[in-house]
Amino acid sequence: MRVSVPAAIGVAALLTLSIDVAVIAGEWNQAQYVDLEVSDEVAHVPEEAETITVAPLKRRYTPHLLIAGAKPLPEDAAAAVRKVKGVKVAEVVDGARTQVAGRQVGLLGVDPSSFRNLAPKESAKLDGLWRNVAGGDVVISFTGPELGTVVKAGATSMGASARIGAVAPIGVPGVQAIVSRDQAKRLGLATGNAMVVSAPDTDLKKLGAKLKKVLPKGVKVTVLPRQVSGAVQVAGTARSPLTGTAGCTPHMQAVRNELDATFGPFPVIGCMRPGDPQDHGLGQATDYMLSSGGRMPTNAWMAVGDRTANYAISNWQRLGVKYVIWRQHIWNPSVCKCWRLMGDRGSITQNHFDHVHISVH
């Protein structure tokens, strides 16, 4: 599934983002959250499994200004913003008015390792929350969608989705959802068209006027209301141990997260495999393991494999599935929307009896 930036999100909607901030912030109603008890128990992770990591919290800063334009901000303009006296932090983000779980929201694509320094302390301190963002989840500040469920997000025409990784205060009034910048591309957001600025002990109106002088014409600068805090609920990070996360495409990550949230945990899910001449080498394939050591899975695990494969083919257009291999059969819609027997490759693993292989475009 090729991703393009829809005009409705990348241009027209972004023009209203800065204006909407003042309106929406005035209507901000802090939701009632229920504290979530997080267990310290961790499932067994194979030695080769990788975990998603984010940089630790350094120093927290309060967001004071939102800069937003319809197009990517030039690098020299972003650099000029950072040099203006009074600016302490100026974080480049992707921004748009779009939908998450059927609700129109202000959505930002962020670098979880650095943007956490601009979040309220309740959210900023939780590594699990930011790991979820890095893994492709969406964090929302409103109630309704169930934690850990997969919801539609971004342009409806693109059929994209994301897992609810946390319900938490985001700290930028008018913005009700954040995703990673990789996920933002998949959801159709314009790239690098906004900045969140922290400028403590500064006359913000005067600073805003100075910033407009170094920014392209038409870019809006809005003073943000006071940051809102609140309680946090965080979904578990990836249910299954992961291998080959580095290099796994944002599209593949999102599909992996949806299948993991729906059918996991699996013994392990593998993605990127350097040197592989096909989709694993491109980060566009995942293997959902059902056993280890090349052994035949139990009947229960075979049933999980059946459900996983059937889900992928039932939703192949929405998920952008290229093909599925399972039980020595291949389902490739470009050839036939049917299961076709493959030749005997000589082992349980090579014949795909111990894992479901899913490739995406």
C-alpha positions as CSV (number, residue, x, y, z in Angstrom):
1,M,0.0,0.0,0.0
2,R,1.7,3.2,-1.2
3,V,1.2,6.2,1.1
4,S,0.6,9.7,-0.2
5,V,-0.2,12.8,1.8
6,P,-3.9,13.6,1.2
7,A,-4.5,17.3,0.6
8,A,-7.3,17.4,3.1
9,I,-4.8,16.6,5.9
10,G,-1.5,17.8,4.5
11,V,-2.7,21.3,3.5
12,A,-6.3,22.4,4.2
13,A,-6.7,20.9,7.6
14,L,-3.2,22.0,8.8
15,L,-4.1,25.6,8.0
16,T,-6.6,25.5,10.8
17,L,-4.5,23.7,13.3
18,S,-3.0,26.8,15.0
19,I,-6.4,28.5,15.0
20,D,-8.1,25.4,16.4
21,V,-5.7,25.3,19.3
22,A,-7.2,28.4,20.9
23,V,-10.7,27.3,20.4
24,I,-10.2,23.7,21.4
25,A,-8.1,24.6,24.4
26,G,-10.9,26.8,25.7
27,E,-13.2,23.8,25.6
28,W,-10.6,21.5,27.2
29,N,-12.2,19.2,29.7
30,Q,-9.8,17.1,31.7
31,A,-11.1,13.5,31.4
32,Q,-11.4,11.2,34.4
33,Y,-8.8,8.5,34.2
34,V,-8.5,5.3,36.1
35,D,-5.0,4.4,37.4
36,L,-3.7,1.2,35.9
37,E,-1.7,-1.2,38.0
38,V,1.3,-2.3,35.9
39,S,2.7,-5.7,36.7
40,D,6.5,-6.2,37.0
41,E,6.2,-9.7,35.5
42,V,7.7,-10.1,32.1
43,A,7.1,-13.0,29.7
44,H,10.2,-15.0,28.7
45,V,12.1,-13.3,25.9
46,P,14.5,-15.3,23.7
47,E,18.1,-14.1,23.9
48,E,18.0,-12.9,20.3
49,A,14.8,-10.9,20.8
50,E,15.1,-7.1,20.6
51,T,13.2,-4.6,22.6
52,I,12.1,-1.2,21.5
53,T,14.1,1.5,23.3
54,V,13.7,5.2,23.8
55,A,16.0,7.8,25.3
56,P,15.5,8.4,29.1
57,L,13.7,11.5,30.3
58,K,16.2,14.3,30.7
59,R,14.7,17.6,31.7
60,R,11.1,18.6,31.3
61,Y,10.0,21.7,29.5
62,T,6.6,23.3,29.2
63,P,5.2,23.9,25.7
64,H,4.4,27.6,25.3
65,L,4.0,28.1,21.5
66,L,2.8,26.1,18.6
67,I,4.1,26.8,15.1
68,A,2.1,25.3,12.3
69,G,2.2,25.6,8.5
70,A,0.8,23.8,5.5
71,K,4.1,22.6,4.2
72,P,7.3,21.2,5.7
73,L,9.2,24.0,7.5
74,P,12.6,24.7,5.8
75,E,15.6,23.5,7.9
76,D,17.0,27.0,8.0
77,A,13.8,28.3,9.4
78,A,13.7,25.7,12.1
79,A,17.3,26.5,12.9
80,A,16.5,30.2,13.0
81,V,13.6,29.6,15.5
82,R,16.0,27.9,17.8
83,K,18.4,30.8,17.7
84,V,15.8,33.4,18.7
85,K,16.5,34.7,22.2
86,G,14.2,33.2,24.8
87,V,13.7,29.9,23.0
88,K,14.9,26.9,25.1
89,V,13.5,24.0,23.1
90,A,12.0,23.9,19.6
91,E,10.8,20.5,18.6
92,V,9.9,19.8,14.9
93,V,6.8,17.6,14.6
94,D,4.3,16.6,12.0
95,G,0.8,18.0,12.6
96,A,-2.7,17.8,11.2
97,R,-6.4,17.8,12.1
98,T,-7.6,14.3,11.3
99,Q,-9.5,11.4,12.9
100,V,-8.6,8.8,15.4
101,A,-11.3,6.2,16.3
102,G,-13.9,8.3,14.4
103,R,-13.2,11.5,16.4
104,Q,-11.7,14.6,14.8
105,V,-8.5,15.4,16.7
106,G,-5.3,17.4,16.6
107,L,-2.7,14.8,15.9
108,L,1.1,15.2,16.1
109,G,3.8,12.9,14.8
110,V,6.7,13.1,17.2
111,D,10.1,11.7,18.1
112,P,9.2,9.8,21.3
113,S,12.8,10.1,22.7
114,S,12.8,13.9,22.6
115,F,9.1,14.9,22.7
116,R,8.7,13.2,26.1
117,N,10.7,16.1,27.5
118,L,7.8,18.4,26.6
119,A,5.0,16.2,28.0
120,P,3.4,16.5,31.5
121,K,5.3,14.8,34.2
122,E,2.7,12.0,34.6
123,S,3.3,11.0,30.9
124,A,6.9,12.0,30.5
125,K,8.3,9.7,33.2
126,L,6.8,6.5,31.8
127,D,9.2,4.6,29.5
128,G,6.5,2.2,28.5
129,L,4.3,4.9,27.1
130,W,7.1,6.2,24.8
131,R,8.1,2.7,23.8
132,N,4.5,2.1,22.7
133,V,4.7,5.3,20.6
134,A,8.0,4.2,19.1
135,G,6.4,0.8,18.3
136,G,3.6,2.4,16.2
137,D,0.9,2.9,18.8
138,V,-1.2,6.1,19.2
139,V,-1.5,7.8,22.6
140,I,-4.8,9.7,23.1
141,S,-5.9,12.2,25.7
142,F,-9.6,11.4,25.4
143,T,-11.7,8.5,26.7
144,G,-13.8,6.1,24.6
145,P,-11.6,3.6,22.7
146,E,-10.5,0.7,24.9
147,L,-6.9,0.5,25.8
148,G,-5.0,-1.9,23.6
149,T,-7.6,-2.0,20.8
150,V,-6.8,-1.2,17.2
151,V,-8.7,1.7,15.7
152,K,-8.9,3.5,12.4
153,A,-6.7,6.6,12.2
154,G,-5.6,9.2,9.7
155,A,-7.2,9.6,6.3
156,T,-10.2,7.2,6.0
157,S,-9.4,6.8,2.3
158,M,-6.0,5.2,3.3
159,G,-7.5,2.6,5.5
160,A,-4.8,3.0,8.1
161,S,-5.1,2.0,11.8
162,A,-3.2,2.1,15.0
163,R,-3.3,0.5,18.4
164,I,-4.3,2.6,21.4
165,G,-1.1,2.4,23.4
166,A,-2.0,4.8,26.2
167,V,-4.6,7.2,27.5
168,A,-2.7,10.1,28.9
169,P,-2.3,13.9,29.0
170,I,-0.3,15.1,26.0
171,G,0.5,18.6,27.2
172,V,-0.2,20.5,24.0
173,P,-3.7,22.0,24.3
174,G,-5.6,21.4,21.1
175,V,-3.7,18.2,20.4
176,Q,-5.5,15.0,21.5
177,A,-3.3,12.3,20.0
178,I,0.4,11.6,19.2
179,V,2.1,8.9,17.1
180,S,5.7,8.4,16.0
181,R,6.9,10.3,13.0
182,D,7.2,7.0,11.1
183,Q,3.6,6.2,11.9
184,A,2.6,9.8,11.0
185,K,3.8,9.2,7.4
186,R,1.6,6.2,7.1
187,L,-1.4,8.1,8.4
188,G,-1.0,10.8,5.9
189,L,0.4,13.7,7.9
190,A,2.5,16.4,6.3
191,T,6.2,16.0,7.3
192,G,7.9,18.5,9.6
193,N,5.3,21.2,9.2
194,A,5.0,22.2,12.8
195,M,7.1,23.0,15.9
196,V,6.4,22.9,19.6
197,V,8.4,25.7,21.4
198,S,9.2,26.1,25.1
199,A,10.3,29.6,26.2
200,P,10.0,30.0,29.9
201,D,10.2,33.4,31.5
202,T,9.6,35.1,28.2
203,D,7.0,37.5,26.9
204,L,5.3,35.0,24.6
205,K,3.4,37.6,22.5
206,K,6.6,39.5,21.7
207,L,8.4,36.2,21.1
208,G,5.7,35.1,18.7
209,A,6.2,38.3,16.7
210,K,9.9,37.7,16.5
211,L,9.4,34.1,15.4
212,K,7.1,35.2,12.6
213,K,9.9,37.2,11.1
214,V,12.1,34.2,10.7
215,L,9.4,31.9,9.4
216,P,7.9,31.5,5.9
217,K,4.9,33.6,5.0
218,G,1.6,31.9,6.1
219,V,3.1,29.9,9.0
220,K,1.1,30.5,12.1
221,V,2.4,31.0,15.7
222,T,0.0,30.4,18.5
223,V,0.5,31.0,22.3
224,L,-0.6,27.8,24.1
225,P,-2.8,27.9,27.2
226,R,-1.6,26.3,30.4
227,Q,-0.5,22.7,30.2
228,V,-3.1,20.1,31.5
229,S,-2.1,17.1,33.6
230,G,-3.9,14.0,34.6
231,A,-3.7,10.3,35.4
232,V,-2.3,7.8,32.8
233,Q,-3.3,4.4,31.5
234,V,-0.7,2.5,29.5
235,A,-1.3,-0.6,27.4
236,G,1.4,-3.3,27.6
237,T,4.2,-2.8,25.1
238,A,4.3,-5.3,22.3
239,R,2.6,-8.5,23.6
240,S,5.1,-10.7,21.9
241,P,8.9,-10.8,21.9
242,L,10.2,-9.1,18.8
243,T,13.2,-9.7,16.6
244,G,14.4,-7.6,13.6
245,T,12.7,-4.4,14.7
246,A,15.4,-2.2,13.3
247,G,14.5,-1.7,9.6
248,C,10.9,-3.0,9.9
249,T,8.9,-0.5,7.8
250,P,6.2,1.7,9.6
251,H,3.6,-0.1,7.5
252,M,4.8,-3.5,8.6
253,Q,5.1,-2.4,12.2
254,A,1.4,-1.2,12.2
255,V,0.2,-4.5,10.7
256,R,2.4,-6.5,13.2
257,N,1.0,-4.5,16.1
258,E,-2.6,-5.1,15.0
259,L,-2.1,-8.8,14.7
260,D,-0.1,-9.0,17.9
261,A,-2.9,-7.1,19.8
262,T,-5.6,-9.3,18.3
263,F,-4.0,-12.8,18.5
264,G,-0.8,-12.4,20.6
265,P,1.3,-13.0,22.5
266,F,3.2,-15.3,20.1
267,P,6.4,-17.0,21.2
268,V,8.2,-14.5,19.0
269,I,7.5,-12.3,16.0
270,G,10.4,-11.7,13.5
271,C,10.6,-9.0,10.9
272,M,13.9,-7.6,9.4
273,R,16.5,-10.1,8.3
274,P,19.6,-8.4,6.7
275,G,20.8,-10.3,3.7
276,D,17.4,-11.9,2.9
277,P,16.8,-11.3,-0.8
278,Q,13.1,-11.0,-0.4
279,D,10.7,-9.1,1.8
280,H,12.4,-9.9,5.2
281,G,15.4,-8.1,3.8
282,L,13.3,-5.0,3.0
283,G,11.5,-5.0,6.4
284,Q,8.2,-5.8,4.7
285,A,7.6,-9.2,6.1
286,T,6.9,-10.8,9.5
287,D,6.9,-14.3,10.8
288,Y,4.5,-15.1,13.6
289,M,6.1,-18.1,15.4
290,L,3.9,-20.7,17.0
291,S,6.7,-23.0,18.4
292,S,10.4,-23.0,18.8
293,G,13.3,-25.2,17.8
294,G,11.7,-26.3,14.5
295,R,9.1,-28.4,16.4
296,M,5.5,-28.9,15.2
297,P,3.2,-26.5,17.1
298,T,0.5,-28.0,19.3
299,N,-3.1,-28.1,18.0
300,A,-3.9,-25.0,20.0
301,W,-1.1,-23.0,18.5
302,M,-2.0,-24.3,15.0
303,A,-5.5,-22.9,15.6
304,V,-3.9,-19.5,16.5
305,G,-2.0,-19.7,13.2
306,D,-5.2,-20.4,11.3
307,R,-6.9,-17.4,12.9
308,T,-4.0,-15.1,12.2
309,A,-3.7,-16.2,8.6
310,N,-7.5,-15.9,8.0
311,Y,-7.6,-12.4,9.6
312,A,-4.8,-11.3,7.3
313,I,-6.5,-12.5,4.1
314,S,-9.9,-11.2,5.2
315,N,-8.5,-7.8,5.7
316,W,-5.8,-7.9,2.9
317,Q,-6.8,-4.7,1.2
318,R,-7.1,-2.6,4.4
319,L,-3.8,-4.0,5.7
320,G,-2.0,-3.8,2.4
321,V,-1.1,-7.5,2.4
322,K,1.1,-8.7,-0.4
323,Y,0.8,-12.4,0.4
324,V,0.5,-14.9,3.2
325,I,2.3,-18.3,3.6
326,W,1.0,-20.9,6.1
327,R,0.9,-24.7,6.2
328,Q,2.9,-25.1,3.0
329,H,0.3,-23.0,1.1
330,I,0.5,-19.4,-0.3
331,W,-2.3,-16.9,-0.6
332,N,-1.4,-14.2,-3.1
333,P,-4.2,-11.9,-4.3
334,S,-2.2,-10.8,-7.3
335,V,-2.3,-14.4,-8.6
336,C,-5.5,-15.9,-7.1
337,K,-7.5,-15.1,-4.0
338,C,-7.1,-18.7,-2.9
339,W,-4.7,-21.0,-1.1
340,R,-2.2,-22.7,-3.4
341,L,0.0,-25.7,-2.4
342,M,3.7,-25.0,-2.4
343,G,6.5,-27.5,-3.0
344,D,8.1,-29.4,-0.2
345,R,11.1,-27.4,1.1
346,G,12.2,-30.1,3.5
347,S,11.4,-29.0,7.0
348,I,8.6,-27.9,9.3
349,T,10.0,-24.3,9.4
350,Q,10.7,-24.1,5.6
351,N,7.2,-25.4,4.9
352,H,5.7,-22.8,7.2
353,F,4.0,-25.2,9.6
354,D,5.5,-23.5,12.7
355,H,4.9,-19.9,11.7
356,V,2.6,-17.7,9.6
357,H,4.5,-15.5,7.1
358,I,2.9,-12.2,6.1
359,S,4.3,-9.8,3.6
360,V,3.0,-6.3,2.9
361,H,3.5,-3.8,0.1
